[in-house]
Amino acid sequence: MQDFADKLNLTRNQLFGLIGFVVILLSIPLSFSLARSSQVFRSRADELKKTATSSAQIKKSPVTQPLEVPATSPLSELEQPAPTPDALASSLNTAFGPTLNVKINLEGRPAGDQSAKVFIGIAQGTPTGKPTYVLSFTVDFPASGEFKGLSLAGLNPGSTYTAYVKGPAQIDSSSTFTMSPTETNLNNNLALLLLSGDLNEDNTINSADYTVAKAIYGATASSANWNARADLNQDGVINNLDLVYITKNTGKTGASSIWYSSQPVASGSASLTTSGSATPATGGPATGTTGGPARNASYSDAGGYWFWMPAI
């Protein structure tokens, strides 16, 4: 070492100083590399620790709240609440034109058993005994007795019309309304009372109906001579509880007067349903018969209903 120092003309202290300087120069990049490796290692360790913690939290406390969707995202529409039935009906009214909502009360029937095929005829103006229908329908009313969404397409908003409503064993009742551009509630949204006892469906209650009921007195749903229309209170048997409605209403005639028909032909009509179902009638004019004006009509023993229009 001394010989090396002598060759460089360096003292012993200068030689050691030179060696120390070289060592420092060499240690700088090594220290930097070690520090960087240590930092990467710590960062990776923290990341693994956080991932493990998050996984444990998810397993322990699952997320119960939906993630917030930005307002500008197309997925934001999925966060909107589902439309209610009334909102859907309103939307249909806007899309398909004005509609009519109808509630009925078939006399003698339990409140929750109002299901029936019901005739609804729409005529212009106020009630009259011989209406000319501009629209006519047969409607399957549900047990609630409420039908929504009967189409009034083709009629004039703001005009006055009268609806004539007849059940399968009831005389018809009328209700006048001013048509809304969107949705109209017949009879101020109250149930329209339909008087029971019209078993032969001529829109009047008299001795002919009483005779029909007496002929099957005591019959039940399992009897060969069963007639469901005569079971006015829907208790499954024809008895005095049914006859009392015929007796009470004898002599009464429906709002559109007595019905006549010379052949089983029905009128054309239109329908839109949002609750229950409506069946449009089809056919053409009929010729007159004795006893009054001709009415287009169709009668079914199985279905127990009429649908018709006066001849034009």
C-alpha positions as CSV (number, residue, x, y, z in Angstrom):
1,M,0.0,0.0,0.0
2,Q,2.9,2.4,0.9
3,D,4.7,1.5,-2.4
4,F,1.4,2.4,-4.3
5,A,1.2,5.7,-2.4
6,D,4.9,6.5,-3.1
7,K,4.3,5.9,-6.8
8,L,1.4,8.3,-6.7
9,N,3.4,10.7,-4.5
10,L,0.6,10.5,-1.9
11,T,0.8,10.5,1.8
12,R,-0.9,7.7,3.8
13,N,-3.8,10.0,4.8
14,Q,-4.3,11.1,1.2
15,L,-4.5,7.5,0.1
16,F,-7.1,6.6,2.6
17,G,-9.1,9.7,1.6
18,L,-9.0,8.7,-2.0
19,I,-10.1,5.2,-1.2
20,G,-13.0,6.6,0.9
21,F,-14.1,8.9,-2.0
22,V,-14.2,6.0,-4.4
23,V,-16.3,3.9,-2.0
24,I,-18.8,6.7,-1.6
25,L,-19.1,7.1,-5.4
26,L,-19.8,3.4,-5.8
27,S,-22.3,3.3,-3.0
28,I,-24.6,6.1,-4.3
29,P,-26.2,4.1,-7.2
30,L,-26.4,1.0,-5.1
31,S,-28.2,2.9,-2.3
32,F,-30.6,4.4,-4.8
33,S,-31.4,1.0,-6.3
34,L,-31.9,-0.6,-2.8
35,A,-34.2,2.3,-1.8
36,R,-36.3,2.0,-4.9
37,S,-36.7,-1.8,-4.5
38,S,-37.7,-1.3,-0.9
39,Q,-40.4,1.3,-1.9
40,V,-41.8,-1.0,-4.5
41,F,-42.0,-3.8,-2.0
42,R,-43.7,-1.7,0.6
43,S,-46.2,-0.4,-2.0
44,R,-47.0,-3.9,-3.1
45,A,-47.4,-5.1,0.4
46,D,-49.8,-2.3,1.2
47,E,-51.9,-3.1,-1.9
48,L,-52.2,-6.7,-1.0
49,K,-53.1,-5.7,2.6
50,K,-55.9,-3.4,1.3
51,T,-57.2,-6.0,-1.1
52,A,-57.4,-8.6,1.6
53,T,-59.1,-6.1,4.0
54,S,-61.7,-5.1,1.3
55,S,-62.4,-8.8,0.5
56,A,-62.9,-9.5,4.2
57,Q,-65.3,-6.5,4.6
58,I,-67.3,-7.6,1.5
59,K,-67.7,-11.1,3.0
60,K,-68.6,-9.7,6.4
61,S,-70.9,-6.8,5.4
62,P,-72.3,-7.2,1.8
63,V,-73.3,-4.0,0.1
64,T,-77.0,-3.4,0.4
65,Q,-77.2,0.0,-1.3
66,P,-77.0,0.3,-5.1
67,L,-74.1,2.2,-6.5
68,E,-74.9,5.7,-7.6
69,V,-75.3,6.1,-11.4
70,P,-74.2,9.4,-12.9
71,A,-77.2,11.4,-14.2
72,T,-75.6,11.5,-17.6
73,S,-75.4,7.7,-17.9
74,P,-77.9,5.8,-20.0
75,L,-78.3,3.5,-17.0
76,S,-79.8,6.3,-15.0
77,E,-83.2,5.4,-16.5
78,L,-83.0,2.0,-14.7
79,E,-83.1,3.8,-11.3
80,Q,-86.5,5.3,-12.0
81,P,-89.4,3.6,-10.1
82,A,-91.7,1.3,-12.1
83,P,-94.9,3.0,-13.3
84,T,-98.1,2.4,-11.4
85,P,-101.2,0.9,-13.0
86,D,-102.8,4.4,-13.0
87,A,-99.8,5.9,-14.7
88,L,-99.8,3.1,-17.3
89,A,-103.5,3.8,-18.0
90,S,-102.8,7.5,-18.3
91,S,-100.0,6.7,-20.8
92,L,-102.4,4.5,-22.8
93,N,-105.0,7.3,-22.8
94,T,-102.4,9.6,-24.3
95,A,-101.3,7.1,-26.9
96,F,-104.6,5.7,-28.0
97,G,-107.1,8.5,-27.5
98,P,-109.9,9.2,-25.0
99,T,-111.2,6.3,-22.8
100,L,-114.1,5.6,-20.5
101,N,-114.0,4.1,-17.0
102,V,-117.1,2.3,-15.8
103,K,-118.1,0.9,-12.4
104,I,-121.3,-1.3,-12.0
105,N,-123.3,-2.8,-9.1
106,L,-125.4,-5.7,-10.2
107,E,-128.3,-5.7,-7.7
108,G,-128.3,-8.7,-5.3
109,R,-124.7,-9.7,-6.1
110,P,-122.1,-9.7,-3.4
111,A,-119.7,-6.7,-3.6
112,G,-116.8,-8.8,-4.6
113,D,-118.7,-10.9,-7.2
114,Q,-119.6,-8.5,-10.0
115,S,-118.1,-10.4,-12.8
116,A,-120.4,-10.5,-15.9
117,K,-120.7,-9.9,-19.6
118,V,-122.2,-6.4,-19.8
119,F,-123.5,-4.4,-22.8
120,I,-122.4,-0.8,-23.0
121,G,-123.8,1.5,-25.7
122,I,-122.8,5.1,-26.3
123,A,-125.3,7.5,-27.8
124,Q,-125.1,11.2,-28.5
125,G,-126.9,13.7,-26.2
126,T,-129.1,13.1,-23.2
127,P,-131.0,9.9,-22.3
128,T,-133.8,8.8,-24.7
129,G,-136.0,5.7,-24.9
130,K,-134.8,4.8,-28.4
131,P,-131.1,5.6,-28.5
132,T,-129.0,5.4,-31.7
133,Y,-125.6,4.1,-30.6
134,V,-122.4,5.5,-32.1
135,L,-120.4,2.9,-30.3
136,S,-121.4,-0.4,-28.7
137,F,-119.5,-3.0,-26.7
138,T,-119.8,-6.2,-24.8
139,V,-117.4,-6.1,-21.8
140,D,-116.2,-8.8,-19.5
141,F,-116.3,-7.0,-16.1
142,P,-114.0,-8.5,-13.4
143,A,-115.2,-9.4,-9.9
144,S,-114.5,-5.9,-8.7
145,G,-117.2,-4.5,-11.0
146,E,-114.7,-1.9,-12.4
147,F,-113.6,-1.7,-16.0
148,K,-111.0,0.9,-17.1
149,G,-110.0,2.0,-20.6
150,L,-113.0,1.5,-22.9
151,S,-112.1,3.3,-26.1
152,L,-114.1,6.4,-27.1
153,A,-111.9,7.0,-30.2
154,G,-113.9,8.8,-32.9
155,L,-116.1,10.8,-30.5
156,N,-115.7,14.5,-29.9
157,P,-114.1,15.7,-26.7
158,G,-116.2,18.3,-24.9
159,S,-119.5,16.8,-26.4
160,T,-122.3,15.3,-24.4
161,Y,-123.0,11.6,-24.6
162,T,-125.0,9.0,-22.7
163,A,-123.8,5.5,-21.8
164,Y,-126.4,2.7,-21.5
165,V,-125.2,-0.2,-19.4
166,K,-127.0,-3.6,-19.2
167,G,-126.1,-6.7,-17.3
168,P,-127.0,-10.3,-18.2
169,A,-130.1,-10.4,-15.9
170,Q,-130.6,-6.7,-15.3
171,I,-132.4,-3.9,-17.1
172,D,-130.1,-1.2,-18.4
173,S,-129.3,2.1,-16.7
174,S,-128.1,5.3,-18.3
175,S,-125.5,7.9,-17.4
176,T,-124.8,11.2,-19.2
177,F,-121.2,12.5,-19.4
178,T,-119.2,15.2,-21.1
179,M,-116.3,13.5,-22.8
180,S,-112.8,14.4,-21.7
181,P,-109.9,14.5,-24.2
182,T,-108.1,11.8,-22.2
183,E,-110.1,9.9,-19.6
184,T,-113.7,10.0,-18.5
185,N,-115.2,8.5,-15.3
186,L,-118.8,7.5,-15.9
187,N,-121.3,8.5,-13.2
188,N,-118.7,10.6,-11.3
189,N,-116.7,7.4,-10.7
190,L,-119.5,5.9,-8.7
191,A,-120.9,2.4,-9.3
192,L,-124.0,2.4,-11.6
193,L,-126.8,0.4,-10.1
194,L,-128.3,-2.2,-12.5
195,L,-131.7,-3.6,-11.3
196,S,-132.0,-7.4,-11.4
197,G,-134.8,-9.6,-12.6
198,D,-134.7,-9.5,-16.4
199,L,-134.2,-13.2,-17.0
200,N,-135.4,-13.3,-20.7
201,E,-133.4,-10.2,-21.4
202,D,-135.9,-8.0,-23.1
203,N,-134.9,-5.0,-20.9
204,T,-138.1,-5.1,-18.9
205,I,-139.1,-7.1,-15.7
206,N,-142.5,-8.7,-15.7
207,S,-144.5,-11.9,-15.3
208,A,-142.5,-13.6,-18.1
209,D,-139.3,-13.3,-16.0
210,Y,-141.1,-14.6,-12.9
211,T,-142.3,-17.6,-14.9
212,V,-138.8,-18.4,-15.9
213,A,-137.6,-18.4,-12.3
214,K,-140.6,-20.4,-11.0
215,A,-140.0,-23.1,-13.6
216,I,-136.5,-23.8,-12.3
217,Y,-137.3,-23.1,-8.6
218,G,-135.0,-25.2,-6.4
219,A,-132.4,-25.9,-9.1
220,T,-128.7,-25.8,-8.2
221,A,-125.6,-25.6,-10.3
222,S,-125.6,-29.4,-10.7
223,S,-129.2,-29.5,-11.9
224,A,-130.0,-30.3,-15.6
225,N,-132.3,-27.3,-15.8
226,W,-129.8,-24.9,-14.1
227,N,-129.9,-21.3,-15.4
228,A,-127.1,-19.1,-13.9
229,R,-128.9,-15.9,-14.9
230,A,-131.8,-16.7,-12.5
231,D,-129.4,-17.0,-9.6
232,L,-129.5,-13.3,-8.9
233,N,-127.7,-13.4,-5.6
234,Q,-125.1,-15.9,-6.8
235,D,-125.6,-18.3,-3.9
236,G,-125.8,-21.4,-6.1
237,V,-129.6,-22.1,-5.8
238,I,-132.8,-20.6,-7.3
239,N,-135.1,-19.8,-4.5
240,N,-137.2,-17.0,-2.9
241,L,-134.1,-14.9,-2.4
242,D,-133.9,-14.6,-6.2
243,L,-137.7,-14.3,-6.7
244,V,-137.8,-11.3,-4.4
245,Y,-135.8,-9.1,-6.8
246,I,-138.1,-10.0,-9.7
247,T,-141.2,-9.2,-7.6
248,K,-139.7,-6.0,-6.3
249,N,-138.8,-4.8,-9.8
250,T,-141.8,-6.0,-11.7
251,G,-143.1,-3.4,-14.1
252,K,-139.8,-1.6,-14.5
253,T,-138.2,-1.1,-17.9
254,G,-134.6,-0.1,-18.8
255,A,-133.5,3.3,-19.8
256,S,-133.4,2.4,-23.5
257,S,-136.9,0.9,-23.4
258,I,-137.9,-2.7,-24.5
259,W,-135.5,-4.6,-26.8
260,Y,-136.7,-6.2,-30.0
261,S,-134.8,-8.5,-32.4
262,S,-135.9,-10.2,-35.6
263,Q,-132.6,-12.1,-36.2
264,P,-129.3,-12.7,-34.3
265,V,-127.3,-9.9,-35.8
266,A,-125.1,-7.5,-33.8
267,S,-123.6,-4.1,-34.4
268,G,-120.1,-3.1,-35.1
269,S,-118.1,-1.5,-32.3
270,A,-114.6,-0.7,-31.1
271,S,-112.7,-1.4,-27.9
272,L,-109.5,-0.7,-26.0
273,T,-108.7,-2.6,-22.8
274,T,-106.4,-1.8,-19.9
275,S,-108.3,-3.9,-17.3
276,G,-110.5,-6.9,-17.9
277,S,-111.6,-7.4,-21.6
278,A,-114.0,-6.0,-24.1
279,T,-115.4,-7.8,-27.2
280,P,-116.5,-5.8,-30.2
281,A,-119.7,-6.9,-31.8
282,T,-120.1,-7.4,-35.6
283,G,-122.9,-7.6,-38.1
284,G,-125.5,-5.4,-39.8
285,P,-129.0,-4.0,-39.8
286,A,-132.2,-6.0,-38.9
287,T,-135.7,-5.5,-40.2
288,G,-138.6,-4.4,-37.9
289,T,-140.9,-6.6,-35.9
290,T,-144.2,-6.1,-34.3
291,G,-144.4,-4.3,-31.0
292,G,-141.8,-1.6,-31.6
293,P,-138.7,-0.5,-33.5
294,A,-136.2,-3.0,-34.8
295,R,-133.0,-3.6,-32.8
296,N,-130.0,-5.4,-34.0
297,A,-129.3,-8.0,-31.3
298,S,-127.7,-11.4,-30.5
299,Y,-128.7,-13.6,-27.7
300,S,-126.7,-16.5,-26.2
301,D,-128.0,-19.0,-23.6
302,A,-124.5,-19.9,-22.7
303,G,-123.1,-16.4,-22.3
304,G,-126.3,-14.8,-21.1
305,Y,-126.0,-11.4,-22.8
306,W,-127.1,-9.2,-25.7
307,F,-125.2,-6.8,-27.8
308,W,-127.1,-4.7,-30.3
309,M,-127.9,-1.3,-32.1
310,P,-131.0,0.1,-33.5
311,A,-131.3,-0.4,-37.3
312,I,-130.1,2.5,-39.4
